[in-house]
Amino acid sequence: MIDQEQRGRAAAELLRNETLVEAMDEIAGEAFAQFLSTNVESYEVREGIWATGQALSCLKRKLDSYVGDGKMKTLGMEKNK
């Protein structure tokens, strides 16, 4: 298992990866467009689309959290020097 600093650096690298960010943005945009094109009675379809959006948001939040944790660990280590 990698430590917090390594995980933070890896997460930051992923968040800077243009291809990954573009793909996530496109998936979110397509899901939103699909949601708007469905009618209110399409509950199951809309629920699936909502779940996709939530999964993308959760992934982004987790990566952001890893970046923050890594920075805090690095700052803590620098303070203790």
Buried (B, 14 or more C-beta within 10 A) or exposed (E): EEEBBEBBBBBBEBBEEEEBEEEBEEBBEEBEEBBEEEEEEEEEBBEEBEEBBEEBEEEBEEBEEBBBBBBEBBEEEEEEE
